[in-house]
Amino acid sequence: MQVPSELKPAAWGAVAGAIALAIVGFNWGGWVTGGTADKNAREAADSAIVRVLAPICAEKFQQQADAGSKMVELRKASTWERGTFVEKGGWATMPGSTTPSTGVARACAELLDKPKV
């Protein structure tokens, strides 16, 4: 099949336009691949779960009988050890789960460390 010579410049223009459109779309237009969209969705879901469960963890911590002494222990721990302290205490283990959530434990420790208004 022979392509008329007057169509060749239009075809090359269309190819160049498609390439330029893809470059602009992915770099500045906010386009993402399916894998990136899945990763972003997972991160957003995990963040939402932590935001919902951290107050529950903090409430569990404050409801225990010796909450005052545990709060002193928590504040004595270094900032990076507080999440581990909450995990080991079992407050970041939600009902139906057998293991604590590290993200929930860190967020819970941050909530507990904030002064009450």
BAMARKOL-392404 format. One line per 5 residues: number of its first residue (from 1); their letters; for each residue z negated, y negated, x of C-alpha. Coordinates in nm, 3 decimals, always signed. Layout:
N
NUM> a> Z:Y:X ~ ...
END
This chain:
117
1> mqvps> +0.000:+0.000:+0.000 ~ +0.095:-0.337:+0.136 ~ -0.114:-0.647:+0.076 ~ +0.084:-0.966:+0.032 ~ +0.029:-1.201:+0.326
6> elkpa> -0.079:-1.489:+0.101 ~ -0.385:-1.282:-0.013 ~ -0.517:-1.217:+0.338 ~ -0.679:-1.562:+0.386 ~ -0.846:-1.537:+0.044
11> awgav> -0.979:-1.189:+0.127 ~ -1.120:-1.307:+0.461 ~ -1.273:-1.609:+0.286 ~ -1.440:-1.380:+0.033 ~ -1.578:-1.158:+0.311
16> agaia> -1.708:-1.460:+0.506 ~ -1.860:-1.604:+0.187 ~ -2.036:-1.278:+0.106 ~ -2.182:-1.260:+0.456 ~ -2.295:-1.623:+0.443
21> laivg> -2.447:-1.569:+0.099 ~ -2.641:-1.264:+0.222 ~ -2.771:-1.451:+0.527 ~ -2.883:-1.751:+0.323 ~ -3.031:-1.532:+0.046
26> fnwgg> -3.240:-1.311:+0.273 ~ -3.353:-1.588:+0.509 ~ -3.417:-1.880:+0.273 ~ -3.353:-1.758:-0.080 ~ -3.649:-1.523:-0.108
31> wvtgg> -3.445:-1.206:-0.137 ~ -3.616:-0.889:-0.013 ~ -3.523:-0.526:+0.022 ~ -3.664:-0.261:-0.208 ~ -3.902:-0.140:+0.064
36> tadkn> -4.043:-0.487:+0.119 ~ -4.082:-0.538:-0.255 ~ -4.274:-0.209:-0.281 ~ -4.498:-0.306:+0.012 ~ -4.569:-0.648:-0.139
41> areaa> -4.646:-0.492:-0.477 ~ -4.888:-0.242:-0.320 ~ -5.066:-0.520:-0.129 ~ -5.096:-0.731:-0.444 ~ -5.233:-0.436:-0.642
46> dsaiv> -5.485:-0.351:-0.369 ~ -5.596:-0.713:-0.354 ~ -5.640:-0.725:-0.732 ~ -5.843:-0.405:-0.728 ~ -6.072:-0.542:-0.457
51> rvlap> -6.119:-0.868:-0.652 ~ -6.223:-0.670:-0.959 ~ -6.446:-0.412:-0.790 ~ -6.630:-0.635:-0.540 ~ -6.846:-0.802:-0.806
56> icaek> -6.936:-0.457:-0.944 ~ -7.042:-0.351:-0.594 ~ -7.250:-0.667:-0.553 ~ -7.415:-0.605:-0.890 ~ -7.498:-0.245:-0.789
61> fqqqa> -7.651:-0.378:-0.468 ~ -7.864:-0.634:-0.651 ~ -7.977:-0.386:-0.920 ~ -8.149:-0.151:-0.675 ~ -8.527:-0.151:-0.655
66> dagsk> -8.549:-0.269:-0.293 ~ -8.266:-0.524:-0.311 ~ -8.468:-0.788:-0.128 ~ -8.531:-0.577:+0.179 ~ -8.172:-0.451:+0.178
71> mvelr> -8.051:-0.812:+0.164 ~ -8.259:-0.890:+0.472 ~ -8.104:-0.589:+0.648 ~ -7.756:-0.698:+0.541 ~ -7.808:-1.050:+0.675
76> kastw> -7.943:-0.912:+1.005 ~ -7.623:-0.712:+1.053 ~ -7.341:-0.887:+1.234 ~ -7.058:-1.020:+1.021 ~ -6.820:-0.736:+1.113
81> ergtf> -7.084:-0.468:+1.047 ~ -7.176:-0.584:+0.697 ~ -6.889:-0.400:+0.530 ~ -6.997:-0.078:+0.701 ~ -7.356:-0.140:+0.590
86> vekgg> -7.241:-0.170:+0.228 ~ -7.023:+0.142:+0.262 ~ -7.311:+0.347:+0.405 ~ -7.541:+0.226:+0.128 ~ -7.302:+0.373:-0.129
91> watmp> -7.255:+0.050:-0.323 ~ -6.879:+0.041:-0.252 ~ -6.830:+0.393:-0.392 ~ -6.710:+0.346:-0.746 ~ -6.772:+0.593:-1.029
96> gsttp> -6.520:+0.874:-1.017 ~ -6.461:+0.828:-0.645 ~ -6.610:+1.030:-0.362 ~ -6.546:+0.782:-0.081 ~ -6.624:+0.413:-0.050
101> stgva> -6.348:+0.155:-0.035 ~ -6.347:-0.042:+0.289 ~ -6.183:-0.344:+0.128 ~ -6.432:-0.347:-0.158 ~ -6.722:-0.312:+0.088
106> racae> -6.605:-0.610:+0.295 ~ -6.548:-0.826:-0.012 ~ -6.884:-0.717:-0.155 ~ -7.064:-0.813:+0.166 ~ -6.894:-1.154:+0.155
111> lldkp> -7.002:-1.203:-0.206 ~ -7.359:-1.107:-0.128 ~ -7.368:-1.342:+0.170 ~ -7.260:-1.646:-0.036 ~ -7.546:-1.867:-0.147
116> kv> -7.605:-1.868:-0.521 ~ -7.529:-2.193:-0.696
END
